[in-house]
Amino acid sequence: MHNFLAATMARLKPAILCLILLTGSLVAADKPERKLVRQDEPEYPEIAKRNNLHGEVKLRIWIKPDGMVRRVEYIGGHPVLAESALRSVKTWMYEPADRESTDVITIRF
C-alpha cells in the first residue's frame, strides 16, 4: 500500500505544481493595472507618413516601484513603427507601487 501511495503522489506532483502556478497567474491577472500618470505620444515616423502606413505595435513593459519604465520589449507589430513606440514608452510614468510590475500595451499609429 505504501508503494502505491508513493507512486500516486509522484505522478500527481507535476499536476499539483501546475495547478498552484495557474492559481498564482489568475490572482496576478486580477490585479488592477497601474495608473498611467504621464504619457508622451510617439512620433509618427517620416517614412510611415510618406507611405501612409498605419498599424499597431505591441510592447511588454517593466515598471519600477517608483513608476518609471525600466525596460521595454518589442513583442509584435509593424517594424517601421516599433522604434518610435519604444522611444516614447520609455518616457512614460506610472503611479508608484510596492513592487515592480509588468504590462503588455498596444500603441496605435
MIDO-643033 format. One record per residue (C-alpha): residue in one letter; x, y, z. Coordinates in nm, 2 decimals. Layout:
residues N
+-----+--------+--------+--------+
: res :      u :      v :      w :
+-----+--------+--------+--------+
:   A :      X :      Y :      Z :
...
+-----+--------+--------+--------+
END
This chain:
residues 109
+-----+--------+--------+--------+
: res :      u :      v :      w :
+-----+--------+--------+--------+
:   M :   0.00 :   0.00 :   0.00 :
:   H :   0.28 :   0.24 :   0.08 :
:   N :   0.44 :   0.19 :  -0.26 :
:   F :   0.11 :   0.26 :  -0.43 :
:   L :   0.07 :   0.59 :  -0.24 :
:   A :   0.42 :   0.69 :  -0.31 :
:   A :   0.38 :   0.62 :  -0.68 :
:   T :   0.05 :   0.80 :  -0.69 :
:   M :   0.20 :   1.11 :  -0.52 :
:   A :   0.49 :   1.10 :  -0.76 :
:   R :   0.25 :   1.11 :  -1.06 :
:   L :   0.04 :   1.39 :  -0.90 :
:   K :   0.33 :   1.63 :  -0.81 :
:   P :   0.36 :   1.78 :  -1.16 :
:   A :  -0.02 :   1.83 :  -1.18 :
:   I :  -0.03 :   1.99 :  -0.84 :
:   L :   0.25 :   2.22 :  -0.92 :
:   C :   0.08 :   2.33 :  -1.24 :
:   L :  -0.24 :   2.40 :  -1.05 :
:   I :  -0.05 :   2.61 :  -0.80 :
:   L :   0.12 :   2.81 :  -1.07 :
:   L :  -0.20 :   2.86 :  -1.26 :
:   T :  -0.38 :   2.98 :  -0.95 :
:   G :  -0.10 :   3.24 :  -0.89 :
:   S :  -0.13 :   3.36 :  -1.25 :
:   L :  -0.50 :   3.41 :  -1.22 :
:   V :  -0.45 :   3.61 :  -0.90 :
:   A :  -0.19 :   3.82 :  -1.06 :
:   A :  -0.41 :   3.88 :  -1.37 :
:   D :  -0.69 :   4.01 :  -1.14 :
:   K :  -0.48 :   4.29 :  -1.00 :
:   P :  -0.58 :   4.63 :  -1.14 :
:   E :  -0.34 :   4.79 :  -1.39 :
:   R :  -0.12 :   5.07 :  -1.26 :
:   K :  -0.25 :   5.41 :  -1.35 :
:   L :  -0.06 :   5.59 :  -1.62 :
:   V :   0.03 :   5.95 :  -1.50 :
:   R :   0.24 :   6.08 :  -1.79 :
:   Q :   0.23 :   5.96 :  -2.15 :
:   D :   0.43 :   6.11 :  -2.43 :
:   E :   0.28 :   6.03 :  -2.77 :
:   P :   0.51 :   5.85 :  -3.01 :
:   E :   0.64 :   6.05 :  -3.31 :
:   Y :   0.49 :   5.93 :  -3.64 :
:   P :   0.80 :   5.82 :  -3.84 :
:   E :   0.86 :   6.02 :  -4.16 :
:   I :   0.88 :   5.70 :  -4.37 :
:   A :   0.54 :   5.59 :  -4.24 :
:   K :   0.39 :   5.93 :  -4.33 :
:   R :   0.53 :   5.91 :  -4.69 :
:   N :   0.39 :   5.56 :  -4.73 :
:   N :   0.06 :   5.63 :  -4.55 :
:   L :   0.15 :   5.34 :  -4.31 :
:   H :  -0.07 :   5.28 :  -4.01 :
:   G :  -0.08 :   5.00 :  -3.76 :
:   E :  -0.01 :   4.88 :  -3.41 :
:   V :   0.30 :   4.79 :  -3.20 :
:   K :   0.27 :   4.56 :  -2.91 :
:   L :   0.52 :   4.60 :  -2.62 :
:   R :   0.58 :   4.44 :  -2.29 :
:   I :   0.69 :   4.69 :  -2.02 :
:   W :   0.85 :   4.66 :  -1.68 :
:   I :   0.75 :   4.93 :  -1.44 :
:   K :   0.97 :   5.01 :  -1.14 :
:   P :   0.81 :   5.07 :  -0.80 :
:   D :   0.87 :   5.44 :  -0.84 :
:   G :   0.66 :   5.44 :  -1.16 :
:   M :   0.94 :   5.48 :  -1.41 :
:   V :   0.96 :   5.24 :  -1.71 :
:   R :   1.27 :   5.02 :  -1.65 :
:   R :   1.25 :   4.81 :  -1.97 :
:   V :   1.05 :   4.79 :  -2.29 :
:   E :   1.04 :   4.48 :  -2.51 :
:   Y :   0.90 :   4.47 :  -2.87 :
:   I :   0.65 :   4.18 :  -2.90 :
:   G :   0.50 :   4.25 :  -3.24 :
:   G :   0.35 :   4.49 :  -3.49 :
:   H :   0.49 :   4.68 :  -3.78 :
:   P :   0.87 :   4.71 :  -3.75 :
:   V :   0.88 :   5.06 :  -3.91 :
:   L :   0.67 :   5.19 :  -3.63 :
:   A :   0.84 :   5.00 :  -3.35 :
:   E :   1.14 :   5.22 :  -3.28 :
:   S :   0.92 :   5.53 :  -3.23 :
:   A :   0.69 :   5.34 :  -3.00 :
:   L :   0.98 :   5.20 :  -2.79 :
:   R :   1.14 :   5.55 :  -2.75 :
:   S :   0.81 :   5.70 :  -2.64 :
:   V :   0.71 :   5.44 :  -2.39 :
:   K :   1.05 :   5.46 :  -2.22 :
:   T :   0.95 :   5.81 :  -2.10 :
:   W :   0.61 :   5.72 :  -1.96 :
:   M :   0.54 :   5.74 :  -1.59 :
:   Y :   0.30 :   5.53 :  -1.38 :
:   E :   0.18 :   5.57 :  -1.03 :
:   P :   0.41 :   5.43 :  -0.76 :
:   A :   0.35 :   5.08 :  -0.62 :
:   D :   0.50 :   4.84 :  -0.37 :
:   R :   0.69 :   4.64 :  -0.63 :
:   E :   0.78 :   4.62 :  -0.99 :
:   S :   0.51 :   4.52 :  -1.23 :
:   T :   0.48 :   4.43 :  -1.60 :
:   D :   0.21 :   4.51 :  -1.86 :
:   V :   0.15 :   4.44 :  -2.22 :
:   I :   0.04 :   4.75 :  -2.41 :
:   T :  -0.05 :   4.83 :  -2.77 :
:   I :   0.05 :   5.16 :  -2.94 :
:   R :  -0.17 :   5.26 :  -3.24 :
:   F :  -0.04 :   5.47 :  -3.52 :
+-----+--------+--------+--------+
END
